[in-house]
Amino acid sequence: MRMPPGSSSAGVVVLGGTAGVGLETACQFAEEGARLVLLGRNAERGEAAVAAVRSRVPGAAVDFVRVDATDASEATAAAASCRALLGEIDVLVSTTGPSDPPRLLHTIAIESVRPRIEEIMLPPLHLMHAVLPGMRERGQGAIVIVASDAAKVATPGETLIGAAMAAIVMYCKAAAVEAKREGVRINVLTPSLIAGTPGAALIDGEEFSAKMFEKAARLASLGVPDASDLASMAVYLASPAARRITGQAISINGGISVA
């Protein structure tokens, strides 16, 4: 993250860092000399992600910690493990998302409402809660959460996704107002579509969501963003160049919407 000459490299934690935007973000931070811990639920994917970062950036300092961040105690323990590996957590990036594609509300069983919202909402909120005390105590830190434009624009099939993403955005905005006094910055990225990621494959795998996002992609006159677009902005927002930016929800969507 473009650290001043002679300074120690930043300690960066990437939740959801084993694939897609998270893995690309980890690689871009590694290229800037950051020390990394990738967080995810699957140890095999974690090992593969660590190998991928080291392949792209030989000599990169990167580790993996397994965590199911929907569980508060696991999130707290993972944050402690990250501090043990890094010394301090300077940057947290969260890139987790839904495991189901968009679905019309009337097709979703009532028993699924809570778990679907919680799987989206809780991981970034739990990790933020776990790392903020250390950042506030040291008087510095940057947090970047990848959410979704579903937090801003109501669309068919994204009732639950939009509700969860809106909760993430408001949580981050309020936390940013509180934490700015201690020098901690919190921002959110809200893409609509991200090409070439597991999330895109999930959407393409169902007829309804594939048709819906095919229509949306036609509105992206600047092109549908890919993982590199999101990662580059995450690295920028964590860098000293963005030291005056906090509490923002930034859409990266190629012009699909301007909300």
N, C-alpha and C positions, 0 to 999 in steps of 0.2 A: 504493500500500500504506500509506495513512494515515501519511505521514511527518510528523514534528514541524514546526510552522511555521518557515519560514526555512531549512530544511535542503534540500539538493539532492535531486532526485528519484532514486529507485532505478533501477539498471540491471538490467533483467530479460530473460533469455533464455528463449524458449519453443521447445523441440524438439517438432516436430509441430504447430506453431502455425498451419498453413494451413487447418485445418478442425476441425469438431467441438469437443471440449473444449478443445483447444489454442487455437483462434481465439477462443472465448468467454473463456478465461482471459486472453488478450492484451487483449481489449477491456476486461475488468474492471480489469486493471492500468492500462491507459491512462486509464480514468476516475478512477483514484487519482493520476494524475500521473506514473506511471513512464515511463521511457525504455525502448524495446523493440527487441529483435532477434528475429525469427521465423526458425526453422530448419526446412528441409524439403528434400525431394529434387527437387521440381518447381518450376522458376523461374516458370512461368506461374501456377501456383496461389499461389506466394509473392507475386507482384505483385498478384493478386486479393485476397489476405488483407490485404496492406498497405493497399490501397484500402478494404477493408471496415472495418478499424480506424479509418482516418481519416474515413470516412463517419460512423461512430458517435460518434467522439470527434474533432471538428474540431481541427486543430492538433497531434494526437498525434505524438510523436517515435517513429517506428517504421521499421525497416529489415528487409530480408530477406537471408539468407545461405543459399545452396544447400549442402547437405551430405548425403551418404549416411553416416550415423553408424554403420553396421555396419562401416565401415572406420576403423581407429584413427587413421591419418594424416589422414584427412579430418575426423574429429572434433576432433583437435588443432588443425588449421588453422582450423576454424570457430570454435573457442573463441578463438583469437588474433584472428580478424576481429571477433568480438563485443567483445573488450576494446578493440580499436582504435576501434570505433564508440561504445562506451559509456564508455570510460575504465576502469571496473571492472565486474565482474559481481557484483551483490549477490544476485541470485536466479536459480536455474535451475529451470524447470518442464519436465518431460518427459511427453508425452502420447501417445507412439507405441504401436502395437499390432500385432497380427497382420494379415497380408494375406489369410489364408484363414479361413473360418469353422470352428467346431468340427467335427471329424470323428472317427468311431470309429477306434481305433488300427489295427484289422485292414484298414482301407481306405487306410491311408497307406503308400506305398512306403518301404522302408528307406532308400533314397537321399534321401528328403525329410526325414528326422528331423533331421539336423544343420542344414540351412538354415532350417527352420521355427523351431527353437529359437533359432538365432543372430539371425534377423531380429527376434525379440521381445526377446531378452535384451541384445544388444550395444549398441544405440543409447543407452539411458539410462545403462548402465554406462560406456561410452566417454566420454560427455559429462560425467558426474560426475567421472571420473578426470581429465578435462582441465581442469575449472574448480576443483576442490578446492584445488590448491596456492595459487592466488591468494587464495581465501577464507581459508585457514588462515594465510597470511602476514599478511593484514590483520586477522585475529582476528574475522571476522564473515562471515555468509553464511547463506542459507537455500536448501535444495534440497527440491523436492516432486516425487515421481515418481508418476505414475498407472499402477498395475499392474492387478490383477484379483483378485476373490475366489476365482478358480480357484487362487490360491496357497495358499488356506486350506482349501478344501472340494473333495474329489475328486468330479467329476461325469463321466458318460459323454460322450465326445467332446472332453474337455479334457485329455487325457493330456499332450500336448506343450505346449499352452498353459499348463497348470498347472505343469509342470516349469520352464518358462522364467520364469513369474511368481514362483514360489517362490524361484528363484535371485535375482531382482531384490529381493524383499522381504528375504531374508537378507543380501544384499550391503549394502543400505541400513541395516539394523539394525546390522551390524558396523561399517560406516563411521561411523554416528552415534556409536557408543561411542568410536571413535578420534578423531573430529573435534570432539567436545564440548569438549575441553580448549582448543581454539583458537576457541571461540565460534561454530562452524558447526553448524547444525541440519539434520537430514535426516529427512524423513517420507514416508510412502507412502499413497496413497489406493487403496483396493481396491473398486471398484464391481463389481456383477454385470451389470446391464443399464444402458445409458445411452440413453434415448429420443432419437430425432431426430438421430442422428449417422451418419457413414459406417460405423462399426462395426455399428450396428444394422441398417443396410441390407444389409451383408454377411451378417449372420446371417439376416435375413428372406429372402435370396435362395436359400437352400437348404432343402429340405424337412425334413431331419433337425434342423438347428440351429434352424429356425423353430419346430418343434413343441416342442423341448426348452425354449427360452426363453419360449415362450408359457405353458408350465406354470409356469416360474419366476416370470413376471410376476404370475401369480395369487396368489403368496405375498407380493407387495410390497403389504401392506395400507396402507402409508403413501404409496404411489404409486411408480412407476418413476422414478428420478432422471433428470434431463436434464443437458445440458452446463452449464447455469447453476449447478446444485447442486454439481457438481465444481469448477467455477471459483471459486465463492465460498469453498469450503473451502481451495483452493490459495492464494488471496489472503490469507485469514485466517492460514494456517500460515506464510506468508512475512512476516507483519506483526509489529510489536513486541508485539501482544496475545498472541501465541503464543510468547513468548520462552523459556518454560519447557518447551516441548514438543519432544521429539526422539526418534527411534528408534521411532516409532509407525506401525503399519499400520492405517489407519482405514477400516472398511467403510462405504460409502455406498450402500445397496441397498434402502431402503424397507421393510426387515424381511424380505427374502427369506431371510436367515440371520443368525445372531448369532455366527458364528465369529470 
